[in-house]
Amino acid sequence: MERAEIEEEPLIFRKVLNWALLNWSLDDWKTVLSDEKMLFRSGVLQKTAEPQWERTTESFDENFEFFLKHSQQGGHPKWLYFDYKYMKDCSHNLDKLRNEINWKSLGLADVGADDSTIWIGSKGAHTPCHMDTYGYNVVCQLYGRKLWLLFPPNENLQPTRIPYEESSIYSKLNFFSPDCNDFRYFREITTCKKIILEPGDVLRVPNKWWHYVENLETSISLNVWIPKPQDDEERLKESIVQFLVKQLSDIEESKQILNPNMEDVILSNSSRSILDIVKQTFTVCQNRTSKSTHKRQRTESIHVNSGENLLLSKEDGTPYEFELIPTLPKQEFYLFMHQQNDKFAGSNIDGENTSTLSASTSINSKLLNALTHPEVIELIKDKLLNE
């Protein structure tokens, strides 16, 4: 396989991390995080008709000791997730943790600890299937095991921009508790790569690969998004989506349309100010200048290079050995999905509504999904740039 082809594939780097924090026990983590106030999300370990979107989960502040007691309590009906938290937003009391994070050891010389996001979750904590539109993703597994399902960008996983979150295109498919009586959408999937990350493993997720992620036990991981040159056009597309979302997000329906972290961005800004962002990103694309930004953030610089070292290497430039993740045979994929369904046999918190896809009848939602479909936004972007 040619290098260009390899760079478009998910890669697993086994046991390449030599960070001291890989040897930390949960008690060590409790000591380091003892004074940190942590915002957890809580979802249910039950069957649900739809994916457990962020807006349907509870959020509350607690500490790591509370999380640890929860995780060690067998038979608990809920999962907890301290997810997607940038280290730069954590308190300065975590300098001991920051000092142990060394992205240079993976050849990412310009990436610092504060560019990292940390994910701490109990068994069953998961992220609904989605793709990231900016950059590519490097994930380091620090504690516990984590399941990843990966699908190439061209798979039709029923994309939706509801709930709307900048740079995240969600799938309507429920991989945590699929309805195997309504399996037609899963049968259309041709390529799935399944990998379980162990402590010390590093996963590189290419740009726009769909991924579903679930903790198989108490799990701690770090990741960083590395910008790519084509992010300029992706930011233009995201600003177009944001402008369309603004037009159709009235106060009454905002909680159904918006991810909670986007409510201030959409509701507090005028259509004019969002249109100004469209103009700015359009100008950047016209001028072909490069402005790297954090995922989810439009203006703040990440201070890293554009990420040409896609294969990861040692500090001296020697490439690490990697494994290509094999495609799961169809029958094994179907078996896995049935196992996911069987975990919650007889449990359905949504009554009779067990449809795989959302049954929302809101004309706003239907119109927004049509207007913001990736194919439509790509066409609008091309028309703008080629006018």
N, C-alpha and C positions, 0 to 999 in steps of 0.2 A: 504494500500500500504506500502511495506517495505521501510525502510530508503534508502537502496541502489537504489530502483526504484525511489524514490522521488528525489534523488540527480541527476538523469539523466533526470529530467523534468524541464522545465522553471518554476520558482516560482515568484509570485508577493507578495511583502510585502507592505501593504497599510498603508500610514500615519505613518511610523516608524521614519522618519527623524524629528529631532527637531532643525535643524540648523537654525541660525538666518537669513541666506541669503534667506531662503524660503519666508521671509516677504519683501524682496527687491522688489521695483517697478522697471520698466525699467529706470526711472530717476535715481534710486539708482545705477543700473548697469552702466549707462552712467557716473556717477560721479566716480565710481571705475575704469572704463576702459578708462577714458578720455584721458590719455596720451599713451595708448597702440596702436601701429601700428598693424593692424590685416590683415592677408592674407585671403581674401574671395575667394570662388569659386562662379561662377555665371552660372546657367543653365536656361533652358527655361521652362515656364509653357505652354507647347504645346506637342502635340503628336509627338513621335519619334519612328522610327522603332526599334532601339536598346535601351538598357538601356543607361542613360546618364553617360557614363564612365568619369572618371576624366579628361582624355586626350581630351574629346570633350567639356569641360566646360572652361570658361575664368577664369583667376586668376588675382587679383590685390590687392594692399594694400590700405586700407581705415581705418577709425576709427568707433567707435561704434555709434557716432551721425549720420554718413552717413547711417549706417545699419538701425538705428531706423527710419530715415526719409523714407527710402526705404520700410521698413516693414509696415509703417502706410499709405503708398500711395496705395490706392485701384486701382485694375485693372492693376498693373504692370506686364509686360510680362515675367519677370525673377525672379528667386529665388536666394537668397544669403545664403552662408554657410561658417562660420568660424568653420571648422570641424577637428576633430582628432588632436588637438593641445595639446601637453604635457605642463602641468603647469610649469615644470622645464625649458622649453624653452621660457616662457613668461618673461617679464621684472620684476625686483625686485619691481617695483612700485605697483605690485599686492599683496603685503603682507597682505593687509586688506582682500582680498579674500582668500588667503592661510590660514589665521588664522581662517576662518569660516568653513573650510573643516575638518571634524573630522570622519575619517573612523573607529576610535576606537569605536564609538557609534554603529557600526554594527558588532563589534567583530573582526574587521580586524586590530589588534593592531599594526602590523608592516608596515602598508601601510600609507604613508605620502601624503600630499597635492601634492607634486611634482611628485608623481607616477600617478596622475590623468590626464585624458585628458578632455578637455572642448569642448562642441559643442554648437554653437550659430547660429540659422538659422531662416529664414523667412518662412512663410507658403509655403508649396510645396517643400522646400529643403528636399533632401532625399539621402539615400545611397543605391546603387544598391544591390540586394539580393546577399548575400555571406555567407560563413562560415569562422570562425577563427580557425586556426589549433593549436594555442597555448592556453593553460590555459582555464579558464572560465571567464565570463564577469559579473561584477556587475555595474548596471546603476542606477543613482540617477536623478530623474526628479526634476528640480529646478523651472522652470517657463514654463507656457504654457502646451499644450497637444501634445503628440507624439504617433503616431501609430506604432505598431510593429506587423509584421507577422512572425511567427516562425514555422519552419518545422524540423522534426527530421533528423539526419544525413543520414538515409537510403533512404530518398526521392530522386528520380532522377529529380533534377532541372536543368539538362543539364549543368554539371560543366564545367568550362573552366579556364585555366591559362592565358588567354589573355583577358584583359591586365594583365601582370604579376606583382604581388605585393607579397612580402614575407609574408607568413602566411595567405594570403587571397585567398580562392578559390571562384571565382565568379560564379553566375548562368547566363546563356544566356537569361533567361526569363525576360521580361520587366514588372515589377509589377506596375510601375508608370503610364504607358499609354499602357496597353496590347492591342493587336490586337485580338478582340473577333471573327473576321472572321477566325482566324487561332488559334483555341482554343485547339488543340489536346494535346499539352504538359501540359496545365493546367488541363485538364481532367484526366491526369495520377496521379495527386497529390491526395494522400489519407488522409494525416493528415496536417492540418493547424491550428495553434493556433493564435488567434487575440486578441490583448490587446491594450488599450489606456492608456498610463501613464499620470497621473495627478501630479501636484506639491506635493512633499512629498512621492511619491511612489518610491520603489526600485524594480528593476527587476534583477533576477539572470538567466543568459543565460548559459546553460551547454555547455561544450566543443563540438565544431563541429555542433552545431545546426545552420541550415540556418536561416538567418533573413533579412527581408526587413524593413527599418525604414523610416518614412516620418513625417515631421512636419505638424500638422493640423492647426497651428497658430504659431506666433512667439514663439520660444522654446529655452530653455537653459537647458542643462543637463551635468552631469559629469559621467565619468565611470572609472573603473580600471580593468585591466586583472590580475587575480590571477593565478600564475603558478601551474601546476600539474606535478607529477612525470613522466608521460609519455611524457612530452614535450621534453625530450632528444631524443626520437625516432622521434618525429615530426620535430625537428631541423635537424636531419639526412636526413629525407625525403625532407625538404625544401632546403637543400644544394644540393641534387641530382637534384631537379627541377631547381635550379639556375644554375647549371653546364650545364644542357641541354638547358636552355634558352640562356645562353652565346654562345653556339655553333651555334644557329640559329638566333641570333640578330645582323644582320649587321647594319651599320649606316643608310642605306636607309629605312629599315623596323622597326627600333627601336621604332619610335613613334607609330607604329601600334601594336607592341608586348608588349612594356613596359608601365607600369604606370609611370607618370612623376617622382614620388619620387624614382623610381628604376633606372633611366637612369645613374646616376653617379655610382651606385653600379655595374651595369652590364658592361657599356661601359668603365669605367675607370679602371676596374680590368682585369687582364689577366685570361685566362683559367686556368693557373697553380695556381694562387692565389685562385681561386674559388675551384679548386680541393683540395687545401690544407684545405679548410674549410670542404669539404666532409670528408677528412681524420680525421680532428679533431673531428667532430661530431660522426664519426664512432668509434673512440677510446673512446669517452665518453660513448657511448652506450655499448661498450664492457666491460668497467670498471664499468658500472652502477653507475657512479657518477652523482650528480645532480648539474646543473648550471642553475639557474633561470635567464631569460632574459626578457626584455621588448618585447612586441609584436613589430615586424618589426625590432628589433635590435639584432644582433648576439652576441655581446661581452659585452655589458654593463649590470651590475647586477641591478636588481630591488630592492634588499634588503628587500624582504618579504618572509614569510614562504610559504610552498607549498600549502596552502589553504585547509586545512582539514575541516575548519568550513564552509561547503557548505550551511548550512541552515541559516546562519547569526544569531547573538545573541547580547544581550545587553552586556555592558562592564563587568557585573558581571557573564556572562556566561549563563544567562537565554535565551532560544531560543525565537525569535520573532514568532508570529503567521504568517502564510503564506497562500496563496491561490494557488491551482493548476489551471492552465489556461485550460479551457475546449477546446476540439477539435471542430472546427467550422463545423457544418453539411455541407455536400457537396453543397446543394442547396444555403445555405447562402454564402459559398465561391464563387460559380459561380456568385451569385448576386453581391457580393462585387467587383469581377473582372469586371463585366459589368459596375458597377458604376464608377470604375476607368477609363474605356474606354470612358464612356459617358461624363466625365468631359471635354474632348477635341474633342467632336463631330465636324466633319468638318475641323479639324485642323491636318495637317500633313506636317512637315517641310522637310520630306524626299521624297516628290513627291510620286511616285507609289510604292516605296519600303516600304511595311508594314509588311514584314515577321517577325515573332516572333524571329527567330534565325538569327544570322549573316550570310550574304551571301558571306562572304569573300572567294575568290577563290585562295588566296595565298597558294602555296604548303608549304611554310615555316610555315604558320599559321596552316594549317591542320596537318602537321607532328608534330609540337610542341604540339598541343592539344592532339594528339594521344599518344605521348611519355610521356607527363606530366599528363595524366589522373590519378586521385587518385588511381584507381585499379592497374594501371601499376607501379606507384611509390611504392605502398605498396608491390608489388611483388618484385621489385628491392631491397627494404629495407630488406625484409625477406631473399632473396637470399644472400645478403651481410652478414647479421648477422648470418646466419646458415651455411655459407660456411665452 
